[in-house]
Amino acid sequence: MRNLAALLPALFLLGSSLLPAGTALAQPLHGISMHGTPELPADFRHFPYVNPDVKKGGRISYGVVGTFDSLNPFVLKGMRTTARGVWDPEFGNLLYESLMLRSSDEPFSLYGLLAETVEWDDERSFIQFNINPRAKWSDGKPVTPDDVIFTFSLLKEKGRPPFNSRLDGVAKMEKVGDRGVRFTFNDKANRETPLILASSTPILPKHAIDPEKFEQAGLGPVVGSGPYRIKTLRPGERIIWERNPDYWGKDIPGKVGFDNYDEISVTYFLQVTTMFEAFKKGDIDIYPEGDAINGTSDTSHWGQAYNFPAVHRGDIVKDVFQPRLPTGMFGLVFNTRRATFADEKVREGLSYALDFEWLNRNILGGSFKRTQSYWQNSPLGAYGNAADERELALLGDAAKTMPAELLAGTYAMPTTDGTGADRKVLKLAVDKLKEAGYSIKNGKMSDANGRQLAFEIMTQNPAQERIALAYQRSLNLIGVAMGIRSVDDGQYQARSNSFDYDMIIRSLPSSLSPGMEQLNRWNSLSRDAQGSFNYAGVANPDIDRMIEALLQARSTEDFQAAVRAYDRLLVAGHYIIPLYYIGAQWVARWKYIDRPDMTPISGNQKQTWWDARVQ
C-alpha cells in the first residue's frame, strides 16, 4: 500500500504530460485581457458604465443614411448593405452574439457571454470556451459547441474578410465534453488570435442556416441568440426590432444595464439633411454629430443648427462626450494600385498641396485640429514622442530612410497662412513633385512626356464634396487636374469593395489595443482581397513586420514601441492626406431618452441608454 502511495505522484505527472498542451495549468476564467488581467473580479455584477437599476421598456428610434437589402454582414454581398442592429457596435449586436463581450472601459478585456468561462495557458497555445448552459437561440434550441465549430467552418469557406481568415492560426478545432470547444493554435497565430475568436466573430445557429444559401445575403427568416428579434422589415426604409422576452442572457453580468428598450427602430434616409429634419420633428430620437466616417463633421452645424422650438423649450439635450481614445486617421486616401500614385514622392507632394487652414476656416467652421498621427493623443502615437532604442531596433534599416523629424516625433504637415494660396507651402508641393519627374508646363503639372498629372476623387455625400472642392481649388493653383465623382451609396460601396477609385475619403478609427484588424487594413495579403479595408493598396514588408511585432508583443513597453514604429511607417508612406479629428463625440437627443452619467474610455454607449418615459 505504501508502495502504491509513493507511485501516485509520479503517475499523476505522467498523466498530466499526456494531456494537450496547457491543460494541466488551465483554469476556468471569467475574463481575459490582451495585456495583464481584466479589471473586474469574477463576482462583478455589471459594468461600471451602466445603470443596473434601469426599468426596461419603451422605445428608441434611430436614423441612418443609406439603404439595406441584407441581414448577413458576414459575406461580401451584404457587407455594406446589411440592416443595422444585426451585428452592430453602435446600436448593439441585437441578433447575433459573440463568445465573449468586450468592456468599453478597458483597452482590451473580455468577459463571458455565450461562453460562461474560458481556459488558456500563458503561451496562448490554445483557448477553450465553455458554453453557458443557459445560452439558447431565439427558437428555444440550446447554443452548443457544434454551433461554434459550424460557424467558424462556414465563415472560412464562405465569409468575407476578415471573417474568412479567423481559422488561419488554428491547427485544430474540437469539441471538449458537452459544453467545451477548444482551438489549438499553429505558428500563424499571435497573442491576439484567441481574443479575436472570442469577441469579433458572431456565433451562428447550425440548425437554422443552409450553407448553400449563406452567400445570397438576403432578407429571409433569421434565428439568433441576441436580445432582440425582427418585428417588421421594409427593405431600404426601416427595420423594427422587438425585445425577445425569453432572451437567455438578460441577467448575466456583462448584459445588465444593456438592451433597455422594448422596441428599437432604425429608419433609413437618403441624405443627412433629411435625417436632421426628421430629428427636429421627433421622428427619430437621437442625432449623432461629427460622423468622421462619412465626412459629415461640421462644427458650424453643431453650433448653429439647433435653433428651433424644441431646443428652446428644453426638449432636446446636446451632449458632449470625451472618449479617451487615439484620434485615428480621417483623410484622403491614395489608391497606390494606380500608377499615378505608385511614387511616394507624388503622394507627398500632393499631400502638401492641401491647404488645411483654409479648409478649416472657410468650410469646417474653424474648430478642428489637424491630425498628425494614426494614434495621436495617446502614448501609442509617434507624434510628440522620439523613437527610442527599442523602436529603432524594430525599425532596422527602415529608420535610415525616414526624415529625422519623424524619428524625433516632431514631423508635422506644413501649416499655411490660411489665404488659400500660400506660396511657400505650394512651393514645397511643387518641389516634391519635381523630384518625381513633374514640372509645370503651360500651366499644367506634367511629366517628361507632357502628360498632365490628373486623377479623380470619389465622394458619397455633400460634406465630402465640400472637402474635395477645397482640395481641387488648391491643386488648380499648381496645374494638377482633379475631377470629383459623386456616387450614390450603393455604387460607393461596390466600388470601395473592388478598389475602383483613384482617391476616396475614409476614416480609420484607432483604439488603445490595435491588433489583428491592422492586417485587414495595411498588410500585404489584404492588398488585393476584395472587401478588405486596405483602401490604400499598401504592400510594404516593413509594415508587415511591424504589424507582426505589435501582435506578438508580450509587455506593454514592447507593444508601445511596436505601435509607434508602425505609426511612423504609415506616416512616412504618405498613404493618406490627414484631415482632422474632433476629440469629442457630439450627440443630440430628445430628453425622454436618458443615459448613464459615466462615460467609459470608448465614449458614449448607446446600448446602455433608456426610455425615461417608462421609469
MARSEMI-568914 format. One record per residue (C-alpha): y, z, x. Coordinates in steps of 0.25 Angstrom, whole numbers, padded with zeros to 4 digits, always signed. Each point is the difference from the previous one (the first is absolute). Last residue first. Example, Ala and Ser with C-alpha at 12.3 -4.5 7.8 and 13.67 -1.06 7.14 Angstrom:
BEGIN
-0004+0029+0055 -0014+0002-0006 
***
This chain:
BEGIN
+0220-0062-0157 -0003-0012-0008 +0014-0006+0001 +0000+0003+0015 -0009-0012+0003 -0006+0001+0014 +0001-0003+0015 -0011+0002+0009 -0005-0015+0001 +0015-0003+0003 -0002+0006+0014 +0014+0000+0007 +0000+0000+0015 -0011-0001+0010 +0003+0013+0007 +0000+0007-0014 +0011+0002-0009 +0000+0014-0007 +0007+0002-0014 -0011-0006-0008 +0004-0011-0010 +0006-0003-0014 +0000-0012-0009 +0009+0004-0012 +0012-0001+0009 -0001-0015+0000 -0003-0004+0014 +0008-0006+0012 -0007-0001+0013 +0006-0001+0014 -0009+0002+0012 +0007+0003+0013 +0001-0005+0015 +0004-0013-0005 -0004-0009+0011 +0006-0013+0005 -0002-0014+0005 -0009-0003+0012 -0003-0014+0004 -0015+0000+0000 -0010-0006+0011 +0010+0003+0011 -0012+0002+0010 +0008+0012+0007 +0001+0008-0013 -0015-0001-0002 -0003+0003+0014 +0009+0012+0000 -0006+0006-0013 -0014-0001+0006 +0004+0008+0012 +0006+0010-0009 -0012+0000-0009 -0009+0002+0012 +0008+0011+0006 +0000+0008-0013 -0015-0001-0001 -0002+0004+0014 +0009+0012-0002 -0006+0004-0014 -0014+0000+0007 -0012-0008-0003 +0005-0014+0000 -0010-0011-0003 +0008-0007-0011 +0013+0001+0008 -0007-0006+0012 -0006-0011-0009 +0013-0004-0006 +0006+0000+0015 -0011-0010+0005 +0002-0009-0012 +0015+0000+0003 -0003-0004+0015 -0010-0011-0005 +0011-0006-0008 -0004-0008-0013 +0012+0001-0009 +0001-0009-0013 +0013+0006-0005 -0006+0003-0013 -0011+0008+0005 -0002+0006-0013 -0014-0006-0003 -0002-0009-0012 -0006-0011+0007 -0005+0004+0014 +0006-0009+0010 +0008+0011+0008 -0009+0012-0004 -0009-0001+0012 +0012+0000+0009 +0004+0014-0005 +0014+0002-0006 +0000+0003-0014 -0015+0001-0004 -0003+0008+0012 +0012+0009-0002 -0006+0005-0013 -0010+0006+0009 +0009+0011+0005 +0014+0004-0001 +0001+0015-0003 +0014+0005-0002 +0002-0012-0009 +0007-0014+0001 +0003-0010-0011 +0000-0015+0003 +0011-0006-0008 +0001-0015-0002 +0010-0012+0000 -0007-0013+0003 +0001-0011+0011 -0006-0013+0002 -0010+0000-0012 -0014-0003-0004 -0007+0013+0005 -0011-0002-0009 +0001+0013-0007 +0015-0001+0000 +0000-0014-0006 -0008+0006-0012 +0008+0012-0001 +0013-0008+0000 -0005-0010-0010 -0004+0011-0010 +0013+0007+0002 +0009-0012-0002 +0006-0008+0011 +0013+0000+0007 +0001-0010+0012 +0011+0002+0010 +0003-0010+0011 +0004+0004+0014 +0007-0011+0009 +0005+0006+0013 +0013-0005+0005 +0006+0013+0006 +0009+0003-0011 -0010-0004-0010 -0009+0011+0004 +0010+0010-0004 +0001-0005-0014 -0015-0002-0002 -0002+0015+0003 +0010+0004-0011 -0007-0010-0009 -0013+0006+0003 +0004+0014-0003 +0006-0005-0013 -0013-0007-0003 -0008+0012+0002 +0008+0008-0010 -0001-0012-0010 -0015+0000+0000 -0012-0006+0007 +0005-0006+0013 -0006-0010+0009 +0007-0004+0013 +0000-0014+0006 +0002-0005+0014 +0008-0009+0009 +0003-0001+0014 +0006-0014+0001 -0008-0011+0007 +0007-0007+0011 -0011-0001+0010 +0004+0011+0009 +0001+0009-0012 +0012+0001-0009 +0009+0010-0006 +0010-0009-0007 +0015-0001+0001 -0001-0014+0007 -0009+0006+0010 -0002+0015+0001 -0011+0004+0009 -0015+0004+0000 -0010+0001+0011 -0005+0014-0003 +0009+0005+0011 +0011-0006-0008 -0004+0007-0013 +0002+0013+0008 +0014-0005+0004 +0004-0004-0014 -0005+0014-0006 +0008+0007+0010 +0012-0009-0002 +0000+0004-0015 +0001+0014+0004 +0013-0002+0008 +0005-0010-0010 +0000+0010-0012 +0001-0009-0012 -0004+0008-0012 +0012+0009+0002 -0009+0012+0002 +0004+0003+0014 -0015-0002+0004 -0010+0010+0005 -0012-0006+0008 -0014+0005-0003 -0004+0012+0007 -0007+0004+0013 +0003+0014+0004 -0014+0005+0001 -0001-0001+0015 -0012-0009+0000 +0008-0009-0010 +0013+0001+0009 -0008-0005+0012 -0004-0013-0008 -0015-0001-0001 -0008-0010+0009 -0004+0011+0010 -0005+0009-0011 -0011-0010-0004 -0006+0002+0013 -0005+0014-0004 +0004+0004-0014 -0009+0012-0001 +0004+0005+0014 +0015-0002-0003 -0003+0009-0013 -0006+0011+0008 +0010+0000+0011 +0012+0001-0010 +0007-0011-0008 +0014+0004-0004 +0002+0005-0014 +0013-0004-0008 -0007-0011-0007 -0015+0000+0004 -0004+0007-0014 -0012+0009-0001 +0009+0013+0000 +0007-0005-0013 +0013-0006-0004 -0005-0014+0004 -0014-0004-0001 +0001-0015-0001 +0012+0000+0009 +0015-0004+0000 +0003+0000-0015 +0015-0002-0004 +0006+0011-0008 +0004-0002-0014 +0013+0004-0008 +0009-0012+0000 -0003-0005-0014 -0010-0010+0003 +0006-0013+0000 +0014+0000+0006 -0001+0013+0010 -0015-0001+0003 +0000-0015+0001 +0012+0000+0010 -0006+0011+0008 -0014-0006+0000 +0006-0013+0006 -0014-0007+0002 +0002-0010+0012 -0007+0011+0010 -0013-0002-0007 +0001-0015+0001 +0001+0001+0015 -0012+0010+0001 -0009-0009-0009 +0004-0012+0009 -0003+0008+0013 -0014+0004-0006 -0004-0014-0001 -0010-0003-0011 +0011+0000-0010 +0002-0015-0002 -0015-0003+0002 -0003+0008-0013 -0011+0010+0001 +0011+0009+0005 +0004+0003-0014 +0013+0007+0002 +0002+0012-0009 +0014+0004-0005 +0001+0015-0001 -0005+0013-0005 -0007+0008+0010 -0004+0015-0002 +0010+0011+0000 -0009+0011+0004 -0004+0011-0010 +0006+0013-0004 +0004-0004-0014 +0014+0003-0006 +0000-0001-0015 +0013-0004-0007 -0001+0002-0015 +0010-0006-0011 -0002+0006-0013 +0002-0007-0013 +0003+0007-0014 +0012+0006+0006 +0009-0005-0011 +0008-0009+0010 -0013-0005+0006 -0005-0004-0014 +0014-0007-0003 +0000-0009+0011 +0006+0000+0014 -0013+0001+0009 +0002-0014+0007 +0011+0004+0010 -0006+0009+0010 -0015-0003+0000 +0004-0015-0002 +0009+0000+0012 -0010+0007+0008 -0009-0013-0001 -0015+0000+0003 -0006-0011-0007 -0008-0006+0012 -0013-0001-0008 -0007+0010+0010 +0013+0007+0002 +0001+0005-0014 +0012+0008+0000 +0001+0005-0014 -0011+0005-0008 +0003+0000-0015 -0008+0009-0009 -0002+0002-0015 -0001-0015-0005 +0004-0004-0014 +0012+0010+0001 +0011-0010-0002 +0005+0001+0014 -0014-0001+0005 -0002-0013-0007 +0013-0005+0006 -0005+0004+0014 -0013-0008-0003 +0008-0012-0004 +0009+0000+0013 -0013+0002+0009 -0005-0013-0006 -0013-0006-0006 -0004+0013-0006 -0013+0007-0002 -0002+0013-0008 -0009+0011+0004 -0005+0010-0010 -0006+0014+0003 -0005+0009-0012 -0005+0014-0001 +0009+0003+0012 -0003+0011+0011 -0009-0008+0010 +0003+0010+0011 +0002+0015+0000 -0014+0004+0004 -0007-0012+0006 -0002+0004+0014 -0005+0014-0005 -0011-0005-0009 +0003+0002-0015 +0003-0014-0005 -0011-0006+0007 -0010-0004-0010 +0009-0007-0010 -0006+0002-0014 +0014-0001-0007 +0002-0013+0007 +0015-0001+0000 +0006-0013-0005 +0005-0012+0008 +0009-0011-0006 +0001-0014+0007 +0012-0009-0003 +0005-0014+0002 -0008-0009+0009 -0013+0002-0008 +0002+0009-0012 -0009+0012+0002 -0002+0012-0010 -0007+0013+0002 -0006-0001+0014 -0006+0012+0006 +0006+0012+0007 -0005+0012+0009 -0008-0009+0010 -0015-0002+0001 +0001-0014-0004 -0006-0010-0010 +0006-0014-0003 +0000-0010-0011 +0005-0014+0003 +0013-0003+0006 -0004-0010+0011 -0002+0001+0015 -0010-0011+0001 -0005+0006+0013 -0009+0010-0007 -0007-0010-0009 -0013-0001+0009 +0001+0015+0003 -0001+0004-0014 +0007+0013-0002 -0004+0011-0010 -0012+0007+0006 +0005+0000+0014 +0012+0007-0003 +0011-0002+0010 +0005+0010+0011 +0014-0004+0005 +0002+0000+0015 +0012+0006+0007 -0003+0015+0000 -0014+0003+0005 -0003-0013+0007 +0013+0000+0006 -0002+0014+0005 -0013-0003+0006 +0006-0012+0008 +0012+0008+0006 -0008+0004+0012 -0004-0014+0003 -0012-0009-0004 -0004-0012+0008 -0010+0008+0008 -0008+0003-0012 +0001+0010-0011 -0010+0007-0008 +0005+0001-0015 -0007+0010-0009 -0001+0001-0015 -0004+0013-0006 -0003+0004-0014 -0015+0000-0003 -0005+0001+0015 +0007-0009+0010 +0003-0014-0004 +0002-0010+0012 +0011-0008+0007 -0004-0004+0014 +0008-0006+0012 +0014+0001-0006 +0012-0005+0007 +0001-0013-0007 -0003+0006-0013 +0014+0001-0005 +0003-0014+0004 -0001-0007-0014 +0010+0011-0006 +0011-0005+0010 +0000-0011-0003 -0006-0005-0013 -0013+0004-0006 -0012-0009-0003 -0011+0003+0010 +0006+0013+0007 +0006+0004-0013 -0014+0000-0007 -0007+0007+0011 +0010+0011+0000 +0000+0002-0015 -0015-0001-0001 -0002+0011+0010 +0010+0009-0007 -0006-0003-0014 -0014+0004+0006 +0006+0013+0004 +0002+0003-0014 +0011+0001-0010 -0006+0005-0013 +0000-0008-0013 +0010+0004-0011 +0006-0013-0003 +0013+0004+0007 -0009+0002+0013 -0004+0014+0004 +0002+0010+0011 -0005+0014-0004 -0011+0000+0011 +0011-0002+0011 -0005-0011+0010 -0003+0006+0014 +0006-0010+0010 -0006-0001+0013 +0007-0004+0013 -0005-0005+0013 +0003-0002+0014 +0013+0008-0002 -0002+0006+0014 +0003+0014-0005 -0011-0002-0011 +0002-0004-0015 -0003+0006-0014 +0007-0001-0013 +0002+0008-0012 +0002-0003-0015 +0000-0015+0002 +0006-0006-0013 +0013+0007+0004 +0000+0010+0012 +0011+0001+0009 +0006-0009+0011 +0011+0003+0011 +0009-0011+0006 +0014+0004+0003 +0000+0011-0010 +0009+0002-0012 -0006-0012-0008 -0014+0005+0001 -0010-0011+0000 -0012+0001-0010 -0014-0002+0003 -0012-0009-0005 +0010-0010-0006 +0004-0002-0015 +0000-0012-0009 +0008-0001-0014 +0013+0008+0001 +0002+0000+0015 +0014+0005-0001 +0013-0006-0004 +0005-0002+0015 -0013-0001+0008 -0006-0009-0010 -0015-0004-0002 -0001-0004-0015 +0014+0005-0003 +0008-0013+0000 -0007-0012-0005 -0006-0009+0011 +0008-0012+0004 +0002+0002+0015 -0014+0001+0005 -0007-0006-0013 -0005-0013+0007 -0002+0006+0013 -0010+0011-0005 +0002+0015+0000 +0012+0000-0010 -0009-0002-0012 +0006+0002-0014 +0006-0014+0000 +0011-0008-0006 +0013+0007+0003 +0015-0003+0001 +0012+0003+0008 +0011+0011+0000 -0005+0014-0004 +0004+0010-0011 -0006+0013-0003 -0001+0007-0014 -0005+0015+0000 -0007+0007-0011 -0002+0014-0007 -0011+0010+0004 -0004+0009+0011 +0006+0014+0001 +0005+0003+0014 -0006+0012+0006 -0004-0005+0014 +0014-0006+0003 -0003-0009+0012 +0005+0000+0014 -0009+0011+0006 -0013-0007-0003 -0009+0008-0009 -0010+0012+0000 -0003+0001+0014 -0013+0007+0003 -0004-0008+0012 +0013+0002+0007 +0012-0010+0000 +0005-0004+0013 -0011-0010+0003 -0005+0001+0015 +0005-0007+0013 +0002-0015+0000 -0005-0010-0010 -0003+0012-0010 -0012+0004-0008 -0002+0008-0013 -0009+0009-0008 -0010+0000+0012 -0015+0000-0001 -0005+0004+0014 -0006-0010+0011 -0005+0006+0012 -0015-0002-0002 +0003-0014-0006 +0009-0005+0011 -0009-0011+0005 -0012-0002-0010 -0011+0011+0001 -0010+0000+0011 +0008+0009+0009 +0000+0010-0011 -0015+0000-0002 -0001+0003+0015 +0010+0011+0000 -0007+0006-0012 -0014-0001+0007 +0006+0007+0012 +0006+0011-0008 -0013+0002-0007 -0009+0001+0012 +0002+0014+0003 -0003+0004-0014 -0013-0007+0001 -0004+0007+0013 +0003+0014-0007 -0009-0004-0011 
***
